[in-house]
Amino acid sequence: MLNDKTSPTKQEVALLYEVYGELQDCRKIILEGAAKMHPLYMLTLVEGYSASDKLWTDMTAGRLTWGTFNEGRKNIATQIQAKLILADGQVSAQLQNQHQFEVQQRQRAAEAFQQWSYQQQVIANQQRAINAMNQPRTINCNYFGNTAQSNSF
């Protein structure tokens, strides 16, 4: 079919329009699914569908042979597949970056919590020292001759 040098007849053009119409339903379902996954997938498919639509337009206008049309469809399918692989890599990299960002944020939060906890401990120790200084004290003094001995409680 890639070497067919004939152009489509009027009946074949009519059949091409029917097939093209049925393709649109499939494309719609595929694009809806791609949009739910990631916008980059949808963009890649839309670009491929646009190239394919130009090919179909040229074919139904009688400007292409069957061989050229089929070769073009094959090339577009290969290009879409390659671009989807690239898009998949980009999406994966974005997800990895998001994961790394989240891990960094969690680390920063843990460090901040640890610092806050340390500050709370320092404040509590200072409060205990202040409380200890402000507590009433009892001092016992004992005299034995010229020597005084005191104990505070």
C-alpha positions in Angstrom: 0.0 0.0 0.0 3.0 2.3 0.4 3.9 2.0 -3.2 0.3 2.5 -4.6 0.6 5.4 -7.1 -3.1 5.8 -7.7 -5.3 8.6 -6.4 -8.6 7.9 -4.7 -11.7 7.7 -6.7 -14.9 9.7 -5.8 -16.3 6.6 -4.1 -13.1 6.1 -2.1 -13.1 9.8 -1.1 -16.7 9.4 0.2 -15.5 6.3 2.2 -12.5 8.3 3.5 -15.0 10.9 4.8 -16.9 8.2 6.6 -13.8 6.7 8.1 -12.6 10.2 9.1 -15.9 10.9 10.8 -15.7 7.7 12.8 -12.1 8.5 13.8 -13.3 11.7 15.4 -15.2 9.8 18.0 -12.2 7.8 18.9 -10.0 10.9 19.0 -12.4 12.6 21.4 -12.2 9.7 23.8 -8.4 9.5 23.6 -8.1 13.3 24.1 -10.4 13.2 27.1 -8.3 10.5 28.7 -5.1 12.3 27.9 -6.4 15.5 29.4 -7.1 13.7 32.6 -3.5 12.3 32.7 -1.5 15.4 31.9 -1.9 18.4 29.5 1.4 17.6 27.8 -0.1 14.3 26.5 -3.1 16.1 25.2 -1.0 18.8 23.5 1.2 16.1 21.9 -1.9 14.2 20.5 -3.5 17.4 19.3 -0.4 18.4 17.4 -0.3 14.9 15.8 -4.0 15.0 15.0 -3.5 18.4 13.3 -0.8 17.0 11.1 -3.0 14.0 10.3 -6.0 16.2 9.5 -3.8 18.1 6.9 -2.9 14.8 5.4 -6.5 13.6 5.2 -7.5 17.0 3.7 -4.9 16.6 1.0 -5.9 13.1 0.3 -9.7 13.8 0.0 -8.8 16.8 -2.3 -7.0 14.3 -4.6 -3.6 15.8 -4.1 -2.0 12.6 -2.8 -1.6 9.1 -4.0 -2.6 6.2 -1.7 1.1 5.4 -1.3 2.0 8.9 -0.2 -1.1 9.0 2.1 -0.2 5.7 3.8 3.4 6.7 4.1 2.4 10.0 5.7 0.1 8.3 8.1 2.8 5.9 9.1 5.3 8.8 9.6 2.8 10.8 11.7 2.1 7.8 13.9 5.8 7.3 14.5 6.3 11.0 15.3 3.3 11.0 17.7 4.7 7.9 19.4 8.2 9.4 19.8 6.7 12.7 21.1 4.6 10.8 23.6 7.7 9.0 24.9 9.4 12.4 25.3 6.3 13.8 27.0 6.3 10.8 29.3 9.9 11.6 30.3 9.0 15.2 30.9 6.0 14.3 33.0 8.1 11.8 35.0 10.7 14.5 35.6 8.1 16.9 36.8 6.7 14.3 39.2 10.2 13.5 40.4 10.9 17.2 40.9 7.6 17.6 42.8 8.6 14.6 45.0 12.0 16.1 45.7 10.4 19.5 46.5 8.0 17.7 48.9 10.9 15.9 50.5 12.8 19.1 50.9 9.8 20.8 52.4 9.4 17.9 54.9 13.1 18.2 55.8 12.8 21.9 56.4 9.6 21.4 58.5 11.4 18.7 60.6 14.4 21.0 61.1 12.1 23.9 62.1 10.2 21.6 64.5 13.5 20.4 66.0 14.7 24.0 66.4 11.3 25.0 67.9 11.5 22.0 70.3 15.0 23.1 71.4 13.8 26.6 72.0 10.9 25.4 74.1 13.3 23.3 76.2 15.6 26.3 76.7 12.6 28.4 77.7 11.4 25.7 80.1 14.9 25.5 81.7 15.0 29.2 82.1 11.5 29.2 83.7 12.6 26.5 86.1 15.7 28.5 87.0 13.5 31.6 87.6 11.1 29.6 89.6 13.9 28.1 91.6 15.2 31.6 92.4 11.8 32.9 93.4 11.0 30.0 95.7 11.1 30.8 99.4 14.2 29.5 101.1 14.8 28.3 104.5 18.3 28.9 105.9 19.4 27.0 108.9 22.4 28.5 110.7 24.4 26.6 113.2 27.0 28.2 115.3 29.8 26.3 116.9 32.2 28.7 118.6 33.6 31.1 116.1 32.4 29.0 113.1 29.0 29.5 111.4 27.6 26.8 109.1 24.4 27.5 107.0 22.3 25.3 104.9 19.6 26.6 102.5 16.5 24.6 101.5 
